[in-house]
Amino acid sequence: MADRSTTERWLSDLTILPTASGREDAVIAWARAWARRRDDLKVTIDTGGNLLITQKGRRTRPAVVAVAHMDHPAFVVTSVDGRDVNYEFRGGVRPEYFAKARVEFVTSRTVVKGTVVAHDPKTATGVIRVADPALARAGDIARWSFPRRQPATGLFSAPACDDLAGCAAALAALDRARDKPALRNLGVLLTRAEEVGFLGAVHAAKAGTISKDTRLLSIEASRASSEAPVGSGPVIRVGDASTVFDQEMTNLISWAAAERRVPHQRRLMAGGSCEATAFGVYGFRAAGLCLPLGNYHNMGNLDEVEAGTGKATPMLENVALDDFHALVDLVLLAAQAVDGEGGLRPRLDRLYEDAGHLLKRRPVP
């Protein structure tokens, strides 16, 4: 079982990798290599390129699968015209962040820096001007060129915490589950192209990648707020901006976390939507867990920018390391809690049995 420093190394390794919707190759290669080093795990790649990692051997309960996505908002080069590199931006970022933004290509043969000179928010396309066009080619990924700053104590900063920190937490939980027979049914699904419409999750639901009796734990890094700040624990999500999640699963996880005193918050997290929504639409039972995320989608000063009082500055995303480790604990707890007893109906039944006699005397008209 990996210790705290090892899981932090996985977090660091994953969140620095170049990735974009449809261009998740580096993350896929890392995750496959990670799984191959563990001969008790099985990797299945579905027809959409999603990775399903499960434990070998017979399980006695329906599967619980932790889901995280492998993409992050980024520029993808579509063509090169002299010094002008044409791009498509895949993911949700406010247009203010593109004006004269400095970027760097992270899948080229060497580091190439450039400046955004045109951006059309309607089509999410634009132009990056570079000094040496010979070093850029179609299919390359570019991301913001971030200022290098030392993170505050207890914080972890990286280009792509959303959702590669979720991938790291899911894999860390699976690694710890491997020597626990009661958690033989825990697996991990790493999906593609979440940032452009949950494409990988929808494909997994429609293509039969997972069985209909699978219970899903959508693992995310979601925009922090004053109600759910970074450093106050991972979040058990009641829902997101689009839907509410499976009621019984959410309650069972919440009760178990409170009983075991696992650090957590219980919040709606309506700043965006996650894959639990997509799976719920297609008839799967899904709950949501997440890390509160600073500088969501690399948008520094986002609250001030939305209020019209701040400068749009691309920044590294950040999460609290204590939140990350508590999220791993929460995934493991949730995987067992969803099969637990003690739903809300039995509690209400007991209350009715104990105090129902109060209804025998009818009020006088």
Secondary structure, DSSP 4 states (H G I P E B T S, - for coil): ---HHHHHHHHHHHHTS---TT--HHHHHHHHHHHHT-TTEEEEE-TTS-EEEEESS--SS--EEEEEE---SEEEEEEEETTEEEEEEES---GGGTTT-EEEESSSSS-EEEEEEEEETTTTEEEEEES-GGG--TT-EEEE-----PPPTTEEEETTHHHHHHHHHHHHHHHHHTT-GGGTTEEEEEES-GGGTSHHHHHHHHHTSS-TT-EEEEEEEEE--SSS-TTS--EEESB-SS-B--HHHHHHHHHHHHHHT---EEE--TTS--HHHHHHHTT-EEEEEEEEEBSGGGEETHHHHHHT-S--EE--EEEEHHHHHHHHHHHHHHHHHTT-S--HHHHHHHHHHHHGGGGSSPPP-
